[in-house]
C-alpha cells in the first residue's frame, strides 16, 4: 500500500527533499518500513531514502489517500 501525505501539514515529519507539489507518496509495505506504528493520532515508521534511514511521523489528517500501486484502487 501507498499513502499520499500533505507534507505541509503541521506536525508532519517527512523528508522534504522528496516532496513534490506539497505532497509525498510513501510505500508503507511491511518490507519497506521498520518500527511501523499506527494509532488514533498518527502513523509513524522508519524508512530508507537514498540509502539513509529516516524516522517519519504523519498525523492522520495529513493522509490524503491510500491506494494499491498495482491496481490503483484505494480511497481518497
N, C-alpha and C positions, 0 to 999 in steps of 0.2 A: 504493500500500500504506500501511497504517496500523500503528503499533505501540502497544501498551499497555505503559506503563512504571511500575514501582513507584518512585514519586518519593522514597520514603524510603530507598531502597537506598543504602548507604554508597558515596560517590564519585559518585553521580548528580548531574549539574548540569542542571537543568531549571527553567523559570520557575515558581516556587512559586505565584504568583498565579493560575495556570491549573490547578493541581492540584485534583482533586475526589475525595474518598474515598481519599486516599493514592495515587491514580494519575493519570496524564496520558496522553491519546491524542494521538499525533503523526502527522501526514501526512509520509511520507518520499518522496513522489513527487519525481523529479528537478526538476520545475518548481516545487516548493515549498521546496526546500532548496538550499544552496550549500556548497561545500567538503565534500561527503559523503565520509566515510571509514569503513571497517569492517574491523576486524581481529579477532584471537583474543580480545582483552581488552575491546573496547568499540566502540560506534558513535558517531561524532561528526560534527556538521554545524552549519551556521548556518541559522537560520530566523527569520522575522519574526513577531512577536507584537504586535498593536496598532500596527503600523507601525514597530516598533523591532526592529532586527536583534539576535539573541541567539545566543551560542555554546552548544551543548548537548553534553554528554558523558554517554553512557549505557553503563554496564558491561553486558556481555552477560547476566549473570544477572538484571539488573533488568528485562529484556524479558520480559513475561508472556504476550504474544500478538502475532501478526502476522496481518493479515487484509485482504481487499479490501472496501472500504466498499460498492461496487456490488452485490456478491453476498453479503457476509457470510461468505464462505468464507475459511478460514485455519487456523491452528493455535495452540493454547494451550500 
